[in-house]
Amino acid sequence: MASVHRPKGRNKYVAQYRGADGAIHRVTLGRDKNASLARAVEIERKVERERAGLSDPHEAQARRPIAEHL
């Protein structure tokens, strides 16, 4: 389960979660608490799919530079 909190002295929320590789990751989210919680839920779902072996094949392609596609 991802935890969402706002560090002292900062105005953006941070999510901390355990990735599919077992490592702990931290992601800076937005200023709105509800939107940050929703994004943390999306991240959790993605990690659960990766653990189950159901990764998105388009995601790897979307991260590649355009020059590699051409």
N, C-alpha and C positions, 0 to 999 in steps of 0.2 A: 504494500500500500504506500502510495506516495504521500509525503507530508508537505504541506504548503504553509509557509510562514513568511513574515516580513522581518528581515534582520533589523536590528536596532540602528536607527540613523539612516535607513534607506527607504525609498518610496515605492519600490517594486517588490512584488512577492517572488519567492524562490521555491521551487519544488525540488525535493530530494527523493530519489527512488533508486531501487536496485534494478539494474538492467538485466537483459537476458544472459549476459556474460558473467553475472554475479557481482560486478563492481557497482559501487555507489556512485550515482551521477547527480549533478546539480544543474538545474536549468533556471535561468532568470525568466520570469513571466511578466505579466503586465501590472498595471497599478490597480486594476479592478479585481477585488477578491473573488467574486463569483466567476468572472471570466477565467481567472487563474485556476480556480478549482476545476472548471470544465476542461481546461487544457491539460491539467494533471490527470484527469480521468482518461482523456484521449491517449496520453503517453502510457498509462498503465495498460490500456487495451492493446496498444501496439506491442508492448513488451510481452504480454501474455501470448499474443499471436506468434511472436518470434520464438518464444519458448516451446510452443506447440509445433514449430516448423512451418508456420504459415506466413512467411514474409511476403511483402508486396514486391513483385518483380519489376514494377515500374519505378519504384523508389530509387533503386540503384542507378537506373538510367537517367532519372531526373537530376541526380547529383553530378553527373558527368558534365564536363565543359562542352559547349556547343562545338568547339573545334574538333573534339574527338568524334562526335557524331558525323561530322562532314568528312 
